[in-house]
Amino acid sequence: MAQQRDTIQIYDTTLRDGAQREGLALSIEDKLRIARRLDALGVPFIEGGWPGANPKDVQFFWQLKETPLTQAQITAFCSTRRPGRLAAEDQMLQPVLAAGTEWITLFGKSWDLHVTTGLQTTLAENLAMIDDTIRYLRSQGRRVIYDAEHWFDGYSANPDYALQTLATAVRAGAEWLVLCDTNGGTLPQQVGQVVVTVHTWLQDFAAPRPQIGIHTHNDSGTAVANAMAAVEAGATMVQGTINGYGERCGNANLCTLIPNLQLKLGYPCIAPPRLETLAETSRFISEVVNLAPDDHAPYVGRSAFAHKGGIHVSAVEREPKTYEHVDPAAVGNSRRIVVSDQAGLSNVLAKARGFGLELDRQHPASRELLNRLKTLEHEGYQFEAAEASFELLMRETLGDRPRFFDLKGFHINCQHQGNGADHHSESLATIKVTVNDQEILAAAEGNGPVAALDAALRKALLNFYPAIAHFHLSDYKVRIIDSGAGTAAKTRVLVESSNGAQRWTTLGVSTNIIEASYQAVTEGLEYGLMIESERPRCAIATSQS
């Protein structure tokens, strides 16, 4: 590894810029789960959204006040004040201040084209907007990260004016100047040259000077390379998203960028033990946002350290460096060849310890569990975001899985009436379940087959387990695993359940979406009953939040 360098501040914008990806939508609960996972990863700055832009973001910041993050700074995002008014009188800024964050990320225009055609104002007024807004936020006790939007395009078109916008931000009190390649069209050599120019230009200002950050988009396929070029040229903050999510072609992928900077170039980003959770974090967030993980993603993909060719396998068995550029464990991944069984077993044993279960390499169930896990993964199961199901699987293998009920069978009838906006559908589920040797028959209606099945199961169990009254489904996601099979494709269903204080996620896989949903729903109830009977032992459920 290269000589140790200055620490790079990682700034994650998955919850705001990443959420602009087409087809990606986040609930408040999704955002909270992602924020807490990023906090656990050790990311120092997490951009939460634009308070006031929508009710969801306002609620998100309020909920984080009630249960703050452990180490990360949550930042609010907004633009400079609007033309022709004072920042103190611009109502747009009030929800941003009300979010109560220490740091606010403010973006302003760097490109004269955007000032005159986008804002339809003068270049002088744009400078006044930058100055007034930063000074106002500073007067309210906030610290400011200034995102210079379209910086590289603006500098290319009119370098003198672009530098004037930065100078205005410096004098107004910004602590970071983040140079944004908003259109994603700049290439690494250009990025490096411009960052060197800005870094040198900043030396003319009195200390303490702002530090430089970089924010890159991937429209030219060079977002990660551009960010690395900026760091080598003097940037000390890198903005990006997990898995490269973002508008159009995405943002700089932090799952590639962090290990490149830390393992290849020697820039500390996050503590090594936390870096070892990077692959798990990547997969967890892909499940939360309901997008298939990229198996071939650098560092974190399932195929990143997979070896198929016989020559490769034999060489890696003798010396991993022959076909692996880094140790997979450094980023929480593992080698996928025959001899990787031991690494896989280590992961299983570590997970068992996290669940408070006694399991070691000599235990006869260890190898059985590993084999079952590989078989289920081949069938389409993925347990990264469904640890409740994984714990139940472990307990079953150990002969320690509690049996609260046995579902003997179910029948679902769906009726659909009308067409278009006038359509109406309802479902009726009938189930037969055995509890304590008693056979119960129950039926319930719902606005869909899964809701009806869930209601019927609860109805049958409530008299035996009153705690079920406090359980509810907080999220339901469906993923098509083999889309090429059309309507016969296998589906993976994730169900998040809650008892009001804790949340847990279970999953089911089947070519029948109702069958997959039944698996996830019943395991959700089973896990909830287990934690009710065994708590205090709540770390597992809350760790998934």
C-alpha positions as CSV (number, residue, x, y, z in Angstrom):
1,M,0.0,0.0,0.0
2,A,1.1,3.6,-0.7
3,Q,2.4,5.9,2.0
4,Q,-0.2,7.0,4.5
5,R,-1.9,10.3,3.4
6,D,-4.4,12.8,4.9
7,T,-7.8,11.4,5.9
8,I,-10.5,11.8,3.2
9,Q,-13.9,12.8,4.4
10,I,-16.5,10.6,2.9
11,Y,-19.8,12.4,2.2
12,D,-22.7,10.1,1.3
13,T,-25.6,11.5,-0.7
14,T,-27.5,8.2,-1.4
15,L,-30.6,9.5,0.4
16,R,-30.8,12.6,-1.8
17,D,-28.8,12.5,-5.0
18,G,-28.9,8.7,-5.1
19,A,-32.7,8.7,-4.7
20,Q,-33.0,10.6,-8.0
21,R,-32.2,7.4,-9.9
22,E,-35.0,6.4,-12.2
23,G,-37.1,3.6,-10.6
24,L,-35.7,4.2,-7.1
25,A,-38.2,5.4,-4.3
26,L,-37.5,5.5,-0.6
27,S,-40.0,5.6,2.3
28,I,-39.1,7.3,5.5
29,E,-38.4,3.9,7.0
30,D,-36.1,3.1,4.1
31,K,-34.2,6.3,4.6
32,L,-33.8,5.7,8.3
33,R,-32.5,2.2,7.8
34,I,-30.0,3.3,5.2
35,A,-28.8,6.3,7.3
36,R,-28.2,4.0,10.3
37,R,-26.3,1.4,8.1
38,L,-24.1,4.2,6.7
39,D,-23.5,5.5,10.3
40,A,-22.4,2.0,11.3
41,L,-20.1,1.9,8.2
42,G,-18.3,4.9,9.6
43,V,-19.3,7.5,6.9
44,P,-18.7,10.9,8.6
45,F,-21.2,12.9,6.5
46,I,-24.7,11.7,5.4
47,E,-26.8,14.0,3.3
48,G,-30.4,13.4,4.4
49,G,-32.4,15.4,1.9
50,W,-33.8,18.9,1.3
51,P,-36.1,19.8,4.2
52,G,-39.2,21.5,2.9
53,A,-38.9,20.1,-0.6
54,N,-41.4,17.4,0.5
55,P,-43.0,16.2,3.7
56,K,-41.0,13.0,3.8
57,D,-37.7,14.8,4.2
58,V,-39.1,17.0,6.9
59,Q,-40.3,13.9,8.8
60,F,-37.0,12.2,8.3
61,F,-35.0,14.9,10.0
62,W,-37.5,15.1,12.9
63,Q,-37.2,11.3,13.5
64,L,-33.4,11.5,13.5
65,K,-33.7,14.1,16.2
66,E,-35.5,11.5,18.4
67,T,-33.0,8.8,17.7
68,P,-29.7,10.4,16.6
69,L,-26.9,8.7,14.7
70,T,-23.9,7.5,16.7
71,Q,-21.0,9.2,14.8
72,A,-22.1,10.6,11.5
73,Q,-23.0,14.2,10.8
74,I,-26.4,14.4,9.1
75,T,-26.6,17.3,6.7
76,A,-29.5,19.2,5.2
77,F,-29.4,20.2,1.6
78,C,-30.7,23.4,-0.1
79,S,-30.0,26.0,-2.7
80,T,-29.0,29.7,-2.4
81,R,-31.9,32.1,-1.8
82,R,-34.0,33.1,-4.8
83,P,-33.2,36.2,-6.8
84,G,-34.5,39.6,-5.7
85,R,-35.0,38.9,-2.0
86,L,-33.0,38.6,1.2
87,A,-32.1,35.2,2.6
88,A,-33.6,36.0,6.0
89,E,-36.9,36.6,4.2
90,D,-36.8,33.5,1.9
91,Q,-39.3,31.0,3.4
92,M,-37.5,28.2,1.5
93,L,-34.7,28.4,4.0
94,Q,-36.8,28.1,7.2
95,P,-37.5,24.3,7.0
96,V,-33.8,23.8,6.4
97,L,-32.9,25.6,9.6
98,A,-35.7,23.9,11.4
99,A,-34.1,20.5,10.6
100,G,-31.6,21.4,13.3
101,T,-28.5,20.1,11.6
102,E,-25.1,21.5,12.5
103,W,-24.0,21.3,8.8
104,I,-26.0,22.6,5.8
105,T,-24.9,21.8,2.2
106,L,-25.7,24.7,0.0
107,F,-25.5,24.6,-3.7
108,G,-25.0,27.7,-6.0
109,K,-24.4,28.4,-9.6
110,S,-20.9,28.4,-11.0
111,W,-21.7,28.5,-14.7
112,D,-22.7,31.8,-16.2
113,L,-25.0,30.0,-18.7
114,H,-27.1,28.7,-15.8
115,V,-27.2,32.1,-14.1
116,T,-28.6,33.9,-17.1
117,T,-30.8,31.1,-18.6
118,G,-31.7,29.0,-15.7
119,L,-32.1,31.6,-12.9
120,Q,-32.7,34.4,-15.4
121,T,-30.8,36.9,-13.3
122,T,-27.5,38.7,-13.5
123,L,-24.1,37.5,-12.7
124,A,-23.8,40.1,-9.9
125,E,-27.1,39.0,-8.3
126,N,-25.9,35.3,-8.3
127,L,-22.8,36.4,-6.4
128,A,-25.1,38.3,-4.0
129,M,-27.3,35.2,-3.5
130,I,-24.3,33.1,-2.6
131,D,-22.9,35.7,-0.2
132,D,-26.2,36.5,1.5
133,T,-27.3,32.9,1.9
134,I,-24.1,31.7,3.4
135,R,-23.8,34.7,5.8
136,Y,-27.4,34.2,6.9
137,L,-26.9,30.5,7.6
138,R,-23.7,31.3,9.5
139,S,-25.6,33.9,11.6
140,Q,-28.0,31.1,12.6
141,G,-25.1,29.0,13.9
142,R,-24.8,26.7,11.0
143,R,-21.6,25.4,9.3
144,V,-21.7,25.4,5.5
145,I,-20.5,23.0,2.8
146,Y,-20.7,24.9,-0.4
147,D,-21.5,22.7,-3.5
148,A,-20.4,24.6,-6.6
149,E,-22.9,23.2,-9.1
150,H,-21.7,22.7,-12.7
151,W,-18.3,23.9,-11.6
152,F,-16.2,22.3,-14.3
153,D,-18.4,23.4,-17.1
154,G,-18.6,26.8,-15.6
155,Y,-14.8,27.0,-15.2
156,S,-14.3,25.9,-18.8
157,A,-16.7,28.5,-20.1
158,N,-15.8,31.5,-17.9
159,P,-13.0,30.8,-15.4
160,D,-12.8,34.3,-14.0
161,Y,-16.5,34.3,-13.1
162,A,-16.4,30.7,-11.7
163,L,-13.6,31.7,-9.4
164,Q,-15.5,34.7,-8.3
165,T,-18.3,32.4,-7.1
166,L,-15.9,30.5,-5.0
167,A,-14.2,33.6,-3.6
168,T,-17.7,34.9,-2.6
169,A,-18.4,31.6,-0.8
170,V,-15.0,31.7,1.0
171,R,-15.4,35.3,2.2
172,A,-19.0,34.5,3.4
173,G,-17.8,31.7,5.6
174,A,-18.1,28.4,3.8
175,E,-15.8,25.7,5.3
176,W,-15.8,23.4,2.3
177,L,-15.8,24.2,-1.4
178,V,-17.1,21.1,-3.3
179,L,-16.4,21.2,-7.0
180,C,-19.3,19.5,-8.9
181,D,-19.1,17.8,-12.2
182,T,-22.9,17.9,-12.4
183,N,-23.2,16.9,-16.1
184,G,-20.6,14.2,-15.7
185,G,-18.8,15.1,-18.9
186,T,-15.4,16.0,-17.5
187,L,-12.5,13.5,-17.8
188,P,-9.9,12.7,-15.1
189,Q,-7.0,14.7,-16.6
190,Q,-9.1,17.9,-16.7
191,V,-10.4,17.3,-13.2
192,G,-6.9,17.0,-11.8
193,Q,-5.7,20.1,-13.6
194,V,-8.6,22.2,-12.4
195,V,-8.4,21.1,-8.8
196,V,-4.7,21.9,-8.7
197,T,-5.5,25.4,-10.0
198,V,-8.2,25.9,-7.4
199,H,-5.9,24.5,-4.6
200,T,-3.2,26.9,-5.6
201,W,-5.6,29.8,-5.9
202,L,-6.9,29.2,-2.4
203,Q,-3.5,29.8,-0.9
204,D,-4.0,33.6,-1.5
205,F,-6.7,33.6,1.1
206,A,-6.0,34.1,4.8
207,A,-6.2,31.0,7.0
208,P,-8.3,29.2,8.0
209,R,-9.0,28.4,4.4
210,P,-11.8,26.1,3.2
211,Q,-11.0,22.7,2.1
212,I,-11.8,21.3,-1.3
213,G,-14.3,18.5,-2.0
214,I,-15.3,16.7,-5.2
215,H,-18.7,15.6,-6.5
216,T,-18.8,13.6,-9.7
217,H,-21.4,12.0,-11.9
218,N,-20.9,9.0,-14.1
219,D,-22.2,10.2,-17.5
220,S,-18.8,9.6,-19.1
221,G,-18.1,6.4,-17.1
222,T,-15.3,8.2,-15.2
223,A,-17.0,9.3,-11.9
224,V,-14.7,7.2,-9.7
225,A,-11.6,8.0,-11.7
226,N,-12.5,11.8,-11.6
227,A,-12.9,11.7,-7.8
228,M,-9.6,9.9,-7.4
229,A,-7.9,12.5,-9.7
230,A,-9.4,15.3,-7.6
231,V,-8.1,13.7,-4.3
232,E,-4.6,13.3,-5.8
233,A,-4.8,17.0,-6.8
234,G,-5.7,18.1,-3.2
235,A,-9.4,17.4,-2.6
236,T,-10.0,16.1,1.0
237,M,-13.8,15.4,0.7
238,V,-15.4,13.0,-1.7
239,Q,-19.1,13.0,-2.3
240,G,-20.8,9.9,-3.8
241,T,-23.4,7.2,-3.3
242,I,-23.6,3.6,-2.3
243,N,-23.6,1.4,-5.4
244,G,-23.3,4.5,-7.6
245,Y,-27.0,5.3,-7.5
246,G,-28.0,8.6,-8.9
247,E,-29.7,10.5,-11.7
248,R,-29.1,9.5,-15.3
249,C,-25.9,7.3,-15.2
250,G,-25.4,7.7,-11.5
251,N,-22.9,9.2,-9.1
252,A,-19.4,8.2,-8.0
253,N,-19.7,4.7,-6.5
254,L,-18.5,4.9,-2.9
255,C,-18.2,1.0,-2.8
256,T,-15.5,1.3,-5.4
257,L,-14.1,4.7,-4.5
258,I,-13.5,4.1,-0.7
259,P,-11.3,0.9,-1.2
260,N,-9.5,2.5,-4.1
261,L,-8.5,5.4,-2.0
262,Q,-7.8,3.5,1.2
263,L,-6.4,0.2,0.0
264,K,-4.7,1.4,-3.2
265,L,-3.6,5.0,-2.6
266,G,-3.2,5.0,1.2
267,Y,-5.8,7.7,2.0
268,P,-7.6,6.7,5.2
269,C,-11.4,6.9,4.7
270,I,-13.1,4.7,7.3
271,A,-11.6,2.4,10.0
272,P,-10.5,-1.0,8.7
273,P,-12.9,-3.0,10.8
274,R,-15.8,-1.0,9.3
275,L,-14.4,-1.3,5.8
276,E,-14.8,-5.0,6.3
277,T,-18.6,-4.4,6.3
278,L,-18.6,-2.6,3.0
279,A,-19.9,-5.6,0.9
280,E,-22.6,-6.3,3.4
281,T,-23.6,-2.7,3.4
282,S,-23.8,-2.6,-0.4
283,R,-26.1,-5.6,-0.5
284,F,-28.2,-4.4,2.4
285,I,-28.9,-1.1,0.7
286,S,-29.6,-2.7,-2.6
287,E,-32.3,-4.8,-0.9
288,V,-33.8,-1.8,0.9
289,V,-34.1,0.2,-2.3
290,N,-35.4,-3.0,-4.1
291,L,-32.8,-3.0,-6.8
292,A,-30.9,-6.1,-7.8
293,P,-27.2,-6.0,-6.6
294,D,-24.6,-5.9,-9.3
295,D,-22.9,-9.2,-9.0
296,H,-19.9,-7.9,-11.1
297,A,-19.4,-4.7,-9.1
298,P,-15.7,-4.1,-8.1
299,Y,-14.9,-5.1,-4.6
300,V,-18.4,-5.8,-3.3
301,G,-20.0,-7.9,-6.1
302,R,-20.5,-11.6,-5.5
303,S,-18.3,-12.3,-8.6
304,A,-15.6,-9.8,-7.6
305,F,-13.4,-12.6,-6.2
306,A,-15.0,-15.5,-8.0
307,H,-12.6,-18.0,-9.8
308,K,-13.9,-20.4,-12.4
309,G,-10.9,-21.4,-14.6
310,G,-9.0,-24.3,-13.4
311,I,-5.6,-22.6,-13.8
312,H,-6.8,-19.6,-11.9
313,V,-8.2,-21.8,-9.1
314,S,-5.0,-23.8,-8.6
315,A,-2.9,-20.7,-8.6
316,V,-5.1,-18.9,-6.1
317,E,-5.0,-21.9,-3.8
318,R,-1.2,-21.6,-3.7
319,E,-1.0,-17.8,-3.6
320,P,-4.1,-15.5,-3.6
321,K,-2.1,-12.6,-5.0
322,T,-1.9,-14.4,-8.4
323,Y,-5.5,-13.5,-9.3
324,E,-6.7,-11.2,-6.5
325,H,-5.7,-7.6,-6.4
326,V,-6.7,-7.2,-2.7
327,D,-7.7,-9.5,0.1
328,P,-11.5,-10.0,-0.3
329,A,-11.9,-9.9,3.5
330,A,-10.7,-6.3,3.6
331,V,-14.0,-5.2,2.1
332,G,-16.1,-8.0,3.7
333,N,-16.2,-10.1,0.6
334,S,-15.0,-13.7,0.1
335,R,-13.4,-15.9,-2.5
336,R,-15.8,-18.1,-4.4
337,I,-14.0,-21.3,-5.1
338,V,-13.9,-24.7,-3.4
339,V,-11.3,-23.7,-0.8
340,S,-13.5,-20.7,0.1
341,D,-15.6,-23.0,2.3
342,Q,-13.4,-22.0,5.3
343,A,-13.9,-18.3,4.7
344,G,-17.6,-18.9,4.2
345,L,-17.7,-20.9,7.4
346,S,-15.9,-18.1,9.3
347,N,-18.7,-15.7,8.2
348,V,-21.4,-18.1,9.3
349,L,-19.7,-18.5,12.7
350,A,-19.3,-14.8,13.1
351,K,-23.0,-14.3,12.3
352,A,-23.9,-17.0,14.9
353,R,-21.9,-15.1,17.6
354,G,-23.8,-12.0,16.7
355,F,-27.1,-13.9,17.3
356,G,-25.8,-15.2,20.6
357,L,-25.7,-18.8,19.4
358,E,-23.0,-21.3,20.4
359,L,-21.4,-22.6,17.2
360,D,-17.8,-23.5,16.3
361,R,-16.0,-25.3,13.5
362,Q,-16.2,-28.6,15.3
363,H,-19.9,-28.5,15.8
364,P,-21.6,-31.0,13.5
365,A,-24.2,-28.4,12.4
366,S,-21.6,-25.9,11.2
367,R,-20.9,-27.6,7.9
368,E,-24.6,-28.5,7.4
369,L,-25.5,-24.9,7.9
370,L,-22.9,-23.7,5.4
371,N,-24.1,-26.2,2.8
372,R,-27.8,-25.3,3.3
373,L,-26.9,-21.6,3.0
374,K,-25.1,-22.2,-0.3
375,T,-28.0,-24.3,-1.6
376,L,-30.6,-21.6,-0.6
377,E,-28.5,-18.9,-2.2
378,H,-28.4,-20.9,-5.4
379,E,-32.2,-21.1,-5.3
380,G,-32.4,-17.3,-5.0
381,Y,-32.3,-16.6,-1.2
382,Q,-30.2,-13.7,-0.1
383,F,-30.0,-13.1,3.7
384,E,-28.1,-9.8,3.8
385,A,-31.2,-7.7,4.5
386,A,-33.2,-10.6,6.1
387,E,-31.2,-11.5,9.1
388,A,-34.3,-12.7,11.0
389,S,-34.8,-15.4,8.4
390,F,-31.1,-16.3,8.7
391,E,-31.3,-16.6,12.4
392,L,-34.3,-18.9,12.1
393,L,-32.4,-21.0,9.6
394,M,-29.5,-21.3,12.1
395,R,-31.7,-22.2,14.9
396,E,-33.4,-24.9,12.8
397,T,-30.1,-26.4,11.9
398,L,-29.1,-26.4,15.6
399,G,-32.4,-27.9,16.6
400,D,-33.2,-24.8,18.5
401,R,-36.0,-23.2,16.4
402,P,-39.2,-22.7,18.4
403,R,-42.4,-24.0,16.9
404,F,-45.2,-21.7,17.8
405,F,-47.6,-23.0,15.2
406,D,-47.8,-25.3,12.1
407,L,-49.6,-24.1,9.0
408,K,-51.4,-27.1,7.5
409,G,-52.6,-25.3,4.4
410,F,-54.3,-22.2,3.0
411,H,-56.7,-21.3,0.2
412,I,-57.0,-17.8,-1.3
413,N,-59.9,-16.6,-3.5
414,C,-59.5,-13.3,-5.4
415,Q,-62.3,-11.4,-7.1
416,H,-61.8,-8.6,-9.5
417,Q,-64.7,-6.5,-10.7
418,G,-64.9,-3.5,-13.1
419,N,-62.3,-1.9,-15.3
420,G,-60.0,1.1,-15.3
421,A,-60.6,3.6,-12.5
422,D,-63.8,1.8,-11.5
423,H,-62.1,-1.6,-10.8
424,H,-62.5,-3.2,-7.4
425,S,-60.7,-6.3,-6.0
426,E,-60.9,-8.2,-2.8
427,S,-59.3,-11.4,-1.5
428,L,-60.5,-14.0,1.0
429,A,-57.9,-16.3,2.6
430,T,-58.8,-19.4,4.5
431,I,-56.1,-21.2,6.6
432,K,-55.8,-24.3,8.7
433,V,-53.2,-24.0,11.5
434,T,-52.3,-26.2,14.5
435,V,-51.3,-24.7,17.8
436,N,-50.6,-26.8,20.8
437,D,-52.2,-29.8,19.1
438,Q,-55.4,-27.8,18.5
439,E,-56.5,-27.4,14.9
440,I,-57.8,-23.9,14.0
441,L,-59.7,-22.9,10.9
442,A,-59.8,-19.2,10.2
443,A,-60.8,-16.9,7.3
444,A,-60.2,-13.2,6.7
445,E,-60.6,-10.7,3.9
446,G,-58.0,-8.2,2.6
447,N,-57.4,-5.8,-0.2
448,G,-55.0,-8.3,-1.7
449,P,-54.0,-12.0,-1.3
450,V,-51.1,-11.3,1.0
451,A,-53.1,-8.9,3.2
452,A,-55.9,-11.5,3.5
453,L,-53.4,-14.3,4.3
454,D,-51.7,-12.2,7.0
455,A,-55.1,-11.3,8.5
456,A,-56.3,-14.9,8.6
457,L,-53.1,-16.1,10.2
458,R,-53.3,-13.4,12.9
459,K,-56.9,-14.2,13.5
460,A,-56.1,-17.9,14.1
461,L,-53.2,-17.2,16.4
462,L,-54.3,-14.1,18.4
463,N,-56.0,-16.1,21.2
464,F,-52.9,-18.1,21.8
465,Y,-50.4,-15.3,21.3
466,P,-51.9,-11.9,22.3
467,A,-48.6,-10.2,21.5
468,I,-49.4,-10.6,17.8
469,A,-51.8,-7.7,18.1
470,H,-48.8,-5.4,18.4
471,F,-47.1,-6.8,15.2
472,H,-47.6,-5.1,11.9
473,L,-46.1,-5.3,8.4
474,S,-44.1,-2.1,7.8
475,D,-42.8,-2.9,4.4
476,Y,-43.2,-5.4,1.6
477,K,-41.0,-5.8,-1.5
478,V,-41.0,-8.2,-4.4
479,R,-37.9,-8.9,-6.6
480,I,-38.0,-10.9,-9.8
481,I,-34.9,-13.2,-9.7
482,D,-34.8,-14.7,-13.2
483,S,-36.7,-12.2,-15.3
484,G,-36.0,-14.2,-18.5
485,A,-38.5,-16.7,-17.4
486,G,-41.4,-14.2,-17.9
487,T,-44.5,-14.9,-15.8
488,A,-43.0,-18.2,-14.6
489,A,-40.0,-16.3,-13.0
490,K,-38.9,-17.0,-9.5
491,T,-39.7,-14.2,-7.0
492,R,-38.0,-13.1,-3.8
493,V,-40.3,-11.4,-1.2
494,L,-39.0,-9.3,1.6
495,V,-41.3,-8.5,4.5
496,E,-40.4,-6.1,7.3
497,S,-42.3,-6.5,10.5
498,S,-42.4,-4.4,13.6
499,N,-43.7,-4.6,17.2
500,G,-43.6,-0.9,17.7
501,A,-40.1,-0.9,19.3
502,Q,-38.1,-3.2,17.0
503,R,-38.1,-4.2,13.3
504,W,-37.0,-7.4,11.6
505,T,-37.0,-8.6,8.0
506,T,-37.8,-12.1,6.7
507,L,-37.9,-13.5,3.2
508,G,-39.4,-16.1,1.0
509,V,-38.6,-17.4,-2.5
510,S,-40.8,-19.3,-4.9
511,T,-42.1,-19.3,-8.5
512,N,-45.5,-18.6,-6.9
513,I,-45.5,-15.1,-5.4
514,I,-48.2,-16.1,-2.9
515,E,-46.1,-19.0,-1.7
516,A,-43.0,-16.7,-1.4
517,S,-45.2,-14.1,0.5
518,Y,-46.5,-16.8,2.8
519,Q,-43.0,-17.9,3.7
520,A,-42.0,-14.3,4.5
521,V,-45.1,-13.5,6.5
522,T,-45.2,-16.6,8.6
523,E,-41.5,-16.3,9.4
524,G,-42.1,-12.7,10.4
525,L,-44.7,-13.7,12.9
526,E,-42.6,-16.6,14.1
527,Y,-39.6,-14.4,14.7
528,G,-41.7,-11.8,16.4
529,L,-43.0,-14.4,18.8
530,M,-39.5,-15.6,19.4
531,I,-38.1,-12.2,20.4
532,E,-41.2,-11.6,22.6
533,S,-40.4,-14.8,24.5
534,E,-36.7,-14.3,24.7
535,R,-36.0,-10.6,25.1
536,P,-34.0,-8.9,26.4
537,R,-32.0,-10.1,23.3
538,C,-33.0,-7.3,21.0
539,A,-29.7,-6.4,19.4
540,I,-30.4,-8.5,16.3
541,A,-33.7,-7.0,15.4
542,T,-32.6,-3.4,16.1
543,S,-29.4,-3.8,14.1
544,Q,-31.5,-4.2,11.0
545,S,-33.2,-0.9,11.5
